[in-house]
Amino acid sequence: MLLPEEIRANLTAVQRRIVAACDGCDRRPEAITLVAVTKTFPAEAVAAAIAAGATDVGENRVQEARHKKPLVAAPARWHLIGHLQSNKAKDAARLFDLIHTIDSAELADKVGKAAAAAGRRLEVLIEVNIGREPQKAGTDPADVSKLADVIRNIGSLSLEGLMTIPPHGEAEAMRPYFRELRKMKEDLGLRHLSMGMTDDFEVAIEEGATIIRVGRAIFGSRG
């Protein structure tokens, strides 16, 4: 784990990159939510990031958040950014403020019932398999509108936007995928686009991202 002062310096550097990217495309930095991705890093790293100014924390696994979140005293918004198994829906609805990875009607139904049981109206995003890769999670782009209709009819869920992890490649090669997702978001009248990570978030911001998910640039490489 990096020292707290290293995490602070890295977070500041990422925030400067966000400002520069926004300056280049006439957007406001305040319109971008930076999610500090803390998967595999200890609670101490999460606390250090929050102390340095991070307001949003991203975890990939429900079980990791279940153990880690009680150890972090400082307030933050917790995002589930990894694949959600339906048998973890109850815990996910209790632990997270925003779930990025709803990719089927069945999962939406499970999460909706869990949120209702917890007395919550939970914000969610649809994960879109924008590269149409058979090995990846996410709904097919052709099915996004139908899934959006399903979620909008679940009273305990609030559909906020779309999320994607495009095929691996150079940052500039991500642009067509990000652009396609933005068009889907606009067609559906949604607020948020969760796209862009350490190596490509500037391009994502240029193409309309409102949420970026950054881990390595803040916390260093995972062991």
C-alpha positions as CSV (number, residue, x, y, z in Angstrom):
1,M,0.0,0.0,0.0
2,L,1.2,3.5,-0.8
3,L,1.7,6.0,2.0
4,P,-1.2,8.4,2.6
5,E,0.8,11.3,1.3
6,E,1.5,9.3,-2.0
7,I,-2.2,8.6,-2.4
8,R,-3.0,12.3,-1.8
9,A,-0.4,13.3,-4.4
10,N,-1.8,10.8,-6.9
11,L,-5.4,11.9,-6.3
12,T,-4.4,15.5,-6.9
13,A,-2.6,14.5,-10.2
14,V,-5.7,12.7,-11.4
15,Q,-7.9,15.7,-10.5
16,R,-5.6,17.9,-12.5
17,R,-5.9,15.6,-15.5
18,I,-9.7,15.8,-15.2
19,V,-9.5,19.7,-15.2
20,A,-7.2,19.6,-18.3
21,A,-9.5,17.2,-20.1
22,C,-12.5,19.4,-19.4
23,D,-10.7,22.5,-20.5
24,G,-10.0,20.9,-23.8
25,C,-13.6,20.1,-24.5
26,D,-15.4,23.0,-22.9
27,R,-16.8,20.9,-20.0
28,R,-17.0,21.7,-16.3
29,P,-14.8,19.6,-13.9
30,E,-17.7,19.6,-11.4
31,A,-19.7,17.6,-13.9
32,I,-17.3,14.6,-13.6
33,T,-17.6,12.2,-10.7
34,L,-14.3,10.5,-9.9
35,V,-14.7,7.1,-8.4
36,A,-11.6,5.9,-6.6
37,V,-11.4,2.2,-7.3
38,T,-10.2,0.4,-4.2
39,K,-10.6,-3.3,-5.1
40,T,-7.9,-5.4,-3.3
41,F,-6.6,-2.4,-1.4
42,P,-7.2,-2.3,2.4
43,A,-9.5,-0.1,4.3
44,E,-6.6,2.1,5.3
45,A,-6.1,3.0,1.6
46,V,-9.8,3.9,1.3
47,A,-9.6,6.1,4.4
48,A,-6.5,7.8,3.1
49,A,-8.2,8.6,-0.2
50,I,-11.3,10.0,1.5
51,A,-9.0,12.1,3.8
52,A,-7.3,13.4,0.6
53,G,-10.6,14.5,-0.8
54,A,-12.1,11.4,-2.6
55,T,-15.9,11.4,-2.3
56,D,-16.8,8.3,-4.2
57,V,-15.3,4.8,-3.7
58,G,-15.6,1.8,-6.1
59,E,-15.5,-1.9,-5.3
60,N,-15.7,-4.8,-7.7
61,R,-16.9,-7.5,-5.3
62,V,-19.8,-7.4,-2.8
63,Q,-18.0,-9.6,-0.3
64,E,-15.0,-7.4,-0.3
65,A,-17.1,-4.3,0.4
66,R,-19.0,-6.2,3.1
67,H,-15.8,-6.7,5.1
68,K,-14.1,-3.4,4.2
69,K,-16.9,-0.8,4.5
70,P,-17.4,-1.1,8.3
71,L,-13.7,-0.4,8.8
72,V,-14.0,3.0,7.0
73,A,-15.4,5.6,9.3
74,A,-15.4,8.6,7.0
75,P,-18.4,9.1,4.8
76,A,-18.3,8.4,1.0
77,R,-20.6,7.2,-1.7
78,W,-19.9,3.5,-2.4
79,H,-20.2,2.2,-6.0
80,L,-20.4,-1.4,-7.1
81,I,-18.5,-1.5,-10.4
82,G,-18.0,-5.3,-10.8
83,H,-20.3,-8.1,-11.9
84,L,-23.1,-8.7,-9.5
85,Q,-24.3,-12.3,-8.9
86,S,-28.0,-12.4,-8.2
87,N,-27.4,-14.2,-4.9
88,K,-25.5,-11.1,-3.6
89,A,-28.3,-8.8,-4.4
90,K,-29.5,-8.4,-0.8
91,D,-26.0,-7.4,0.4
92,A,-25.5,-5.1,-2.6
93,A,-28.7,-3.2,-2.0
94,R,-27.6,-2.6,1.6
95,L,-24.0,-1.7,1.0
96,F,-23.9,0.5,-2.1
97,D,-25.3,3.8,-3.2
98,L,-25.0,3.2,-6.9
99,I,-24.8,-0.2,-8.7
100,H,-23.2,0.2,-12.2
101,T,-23.6,-3.4,-13.4
102,I,-27.3,-4.3,-13.9
103,D,-27.3,-6.3,-17.1
104,S,-30.5,-8.4,-17.2
105,A,-34.2,-8.1,-16.3
106,E,-33.7,-11.0,-13.8
107,L,-30.9,-9.2,-12.0
108,A,-32.9,-5.9,-12.0
109,D,-35.8,-7.8,-10.4
110,K,-33.6,-9.3,-7.7
111,V,-32.0,-6.0,-6.8
112,G,-35.3,-4.2,-6.9
113,K,-36.8,-6.6,-4.4
114,A,-33.8,-6.4,-2.2
115,A,-33.9,-2.6,-2.3
116,A,-37.6,-2.6,-1.5
117,A,-37.0,-4.9,1.5
118,A,-34.3,-2.5,2.7
119,G,-36.7,0.5,2.4
120,R,-34.5,2.1,-0.3
121,R,-34.8,3.6,-3.7
122,L,-31.5,2.5,-5.2
123,E,-29.7,4.2,-8.1
124,V,-28.5,1.9,-10.8
125,L,-26.8,1.9,-14.2
126,I,-27.1,-0.6,-17.1
127,E,-23.9,-2.3,-18.0
128,V,-23.6,-2.4,-21.8
129,N,-21.3,-4.8,-23.6
130,I,-20.4,-2.1,-26.0
131,G,-17.8,-4.2,-27.8
132,R,-20.2,-7.2,-28.1
133,E,-17.5,-9.4,-26.6
134,P,-18.8,-12.9,-25.7
135,Q,-16.6,-13.3,-22.7
136,K,-17.7,-10.1,-21.1
137,A,-20.7,-9.2,-18.9
138,G,-23.1,-6.6,-19.9
139,T,-26.3,-6.5,-21.9
140,D,-26.2,-6.4,-25.7
141,P,-26.5,-2.9,-27.1
142,A,-29.6,-4.0,-29.0
143,D,-31.3,-4.9,-25.7
144,V,-30.6,-1.7,-23.7
145,S,-33.8,0.1,-24.4
146,K,-35.9,-3.0,-23.4
147,L,-33.9,-3.4,-20.2
148,A,-34.3,0.3,-19.4
149,D,-38.1,-0.1,-19.7
150,V,-38.0,-3.0,-17.3
151,I,-36.0,-1.0,-14.7
152,R,-38.1,2.1,-15.0
153,N,-41.1,-0.1,-14.0
154,I,-39.4,-1.2,-10.7
155,G,-40.4,1.4,-8.1
156,S,-37.4,0.7,-5.8
157,L,-34.8,1.4,-8.5
158,S,-33.8,4.6,-10.1
159,L,-32.2,4.2,-13.6
160,E,-29.5,6.9,-13.8
161,G,-27.4,5.9,-16.8
162,L,-25.2,3.5,-18.6
163,M,-21.8,1.9,-17.9
164,T,-19.3,0.1,-20.1
165,I,-15.8,-1.4,-20.2
166,P,-14.8,-1.3,-23.9
167,P,-12.5,-3.8,-25.6
168,H,-8.9,-3.4,-24.4
169,G,-6.8,-1.1,-26.5
170,E,-5.1,2.3,-26.8
171,A,-7.0,5.2,-25.4
172,E,-7.9,6.8,-28.8
173,A,-9.3,3.4,-30.0
174,M,-11.9,3.7,-27.2
175,R,-13.5,6.8,-28.7
176,P,-16.0,5.1,-31.1
177,Y,-17.2,2.9,-28.2
178,F,-17.6,5.8,-25.8
179,R,-19.4,7.8,-28.6
180,E,-21.8,4.9,-29.2
181,L,-22.6,4.7,-25.5
182,R,-23.2,8.5,-25.3
183,K,-25.7,8.2,-28.2
184,M,-27.6,5.5,-26.3
185,K,-27.6,7.6,-23.2
186,E,-29.0,10.6,-25.1
187,D,-31.7,8.5,-26.9
188,L,-32.9,7.1,-23.5
189,G,-32.8,10.5,-21.8
190,L,-30.5,9.4,-19.0
191,R,-28.1,11.5,-16.8
192,H,-25.0,9.5,-16.4
193,L,-22.3,7.7,-18.4
194,S,-19.8,5.6,-16.4
195,M,-16.9,5.1,-18.7
196,G,-13.1,5.7,-18.7
197,M,-10.4,4.3,-16.4
198,T,-6.7,5.2,-15.7
199,D,-5.4,5.0,-19.3
200,D,-8.4,6.4,-21.2
201,F,-10.5,8.7,-19.0
202,E,-9.5,11.8,-20.8
203,V,-11.0,10.4,-24.0
204,A,-14.0,9.3,-22.1
205,I,-14.5,12.8,-20.7
206,E,-14.2,14.3,-24.2
207,E,-16.9,11.9,-25.3
208,G,-19.3,12.7,-22.5
209,A,-18.4,10.6,-19.4
210,T,-19.9,11.9,-16.2
211,I,-18.4,9.1,-14.0
212,I,-14.9,7.8,-14.4
213,R,-13.4,4.9,-12.5
214,V,-9.8,5.2,-11.6
215,G,-7.7,2.9,-9.4
216,R,-4.1,2.4,-10.5
217,A,-3.4,6.1,-11.0
218,I,-4.5,6.8,-7.4
219,F,-3.4,3.7,-5.5
220,G,-0.6,2.2,-7.6
221,S,-0.4,-1.2,-9.1
222,R,-2.0,-4.1,-7.4
223,G,0.2,-6.8,-6.0
